[in-house]
Amino acid sequence: MRLDGKVSLITGAGSGIGRATANCFAQEGAIVVAVDVNADAAQATEEAIEMAGGQCLGLGADVSDEEQVIGAIAATVKNFGRLDILFNNAGISVIKPITETTEADLDKLLGVNLKGVFFGCKHGIVQMLTQGGGIIINTASELGIVGQPLYSGYSATKGGVLALTRTLAAEWSAQNIRINAICPGPTDTPMIRAEFNLSDDPVAEEKAAVSTIPAGHLGKPEDIARVALFLATSDADFVHGAAIVADGGKTIR
Ligand SMILES: NC(=O)c1ccc[n+]([C@@H]2O[C@H](COP(=O)([O-])OP(=O)(O)OC[C@H]3O[C@@H](n4cnc5c(N)ncnc54)[C@H](O)[C@@H]3O)[C@@H](O)[C@H]2O)c1
């Protein structure tokens, strides 16, 4: 198995891409710490992985709160001795014209999507330095690269994640800490379903989204999990500070 005995912490692991990655990493032999602000969802991920014969600890924590990020990493090290792979994946979306986006909306987006990744990287690096290295993967988005109406705050946070990832790779690669980002395109998770459901006609909304994807369908959470798996293995040893796009070709046109 490709991640045998590796200790991984995944945020947003109670749903969508995070849960699929937790399952994937566990199937590849990793010990998974599944972190989510929804503690019940984190617990459900733990139960599903343990039922399937894997090893998982579900933890409730809010990544926008630095103390809770410190606590999740400390719990990982206390239980499993180290932190080999950190997947900063938790995120939220707000879909509104900028003219209707409130300061509270922006603060929430910045808190989860950007500060959450920042705190994860900061304290993940502190731990990884004590153990001779590690791997960090950050979930950005294709909307950190291309523009799309109604995503001003969201895309600003995701562009920030890409800039942060590049900077940290430049800063820490020499210390054997390999840091990369994934840019998913539209992926079939509760997040995108909630976005479609904001429309009066969710079916038409989904059709419109799919029409922008050359592959002709939404991504599956497992598609993104396999990209995370690649970045988490030694196959990606020479990949540093990259933004790996997995979007069915959406950003090529
Ligand atoms: N689904 C897509 O189309 C898509 C596309 C590009 C990028 N992304 C990104 O992928 C990541 C995962 O999204 P998803 O589609 O799986 O969404 P999702 O809503 O299915 O899962 C996100 C999980 O993050 C958790 N979460 C939210 N706020 C949190 C917080 N403060 N602390 C800890 N956990 C928190 C939620 O409870 C949820 O379980 C996000 O960063 C999202 O921006 C998703």
The ligand as an ORCA input file, in Angstrom:
! r2SCAN-3c Opt
* xyz 0 1
  N     -16.967     20.900     -4.938
  C     -16.403     21.698     -5.822
  O     -16.901     21.888     -6.942
  C     -15.103     22.373     -5.489
  C     -14.389     22.994     -6.534
  C     -13.188     23.626     -6.242
  C     -12.701     23.641     -4.940
  N     -13.426     23.027     -3.952
  C     -12.851     23.078     -2.609
  O     -12.729     21.757     -2.111
  C     -12.759     21.793     -0.674
  C     -13.751     20.751     -0.188
  O     -15.040     21.120     -0.664
  P     -16.205     20.069     -0.907
  O     -16.750     20.353     -2.247
  O     -15.776     18.723     -0.539
  O     -17.265     20.674      0.139
  P     -18.185     20.004      1.259
  O     -19.072     21.086      1.711
  O     -18.757     18.729      0.758
  O     -17.126     19.646      2.406
  C     -16.467     20.655      3.115
  C     -16.296     20.198      4.554
  O     -15.556     21.219      5.242
  C     -16.133     21.369      6.519
  N     -15.834     22.687      7.050
  C     -16.427     23.866      6.717
  N     -15.935     24.851      7.488
  C     -15.008     24.295      8.302
  C     -14.185     24.799      9.335
  N     -14.228     26.099      9.676
  N     -13.345     23.951      9.962
  C     -13.319     22.632      9.651
  N     -14.108     22.099      8.702
  C     -14.935     22.919      8.030
  C     -17.628     21.167      6.309
  O     -18.301     20.851      7.532
  C     -17.626     20.031      5.296
  O     -17.686     18.775      5.947
  C     -13.102     23.227     -0.304
  O     -11.921     23.921      0.048
  C     -13.692     23.793     -1.578
  O     -13.551     25.180     -1.663
  C     -14.598     22.393     -4.195
*
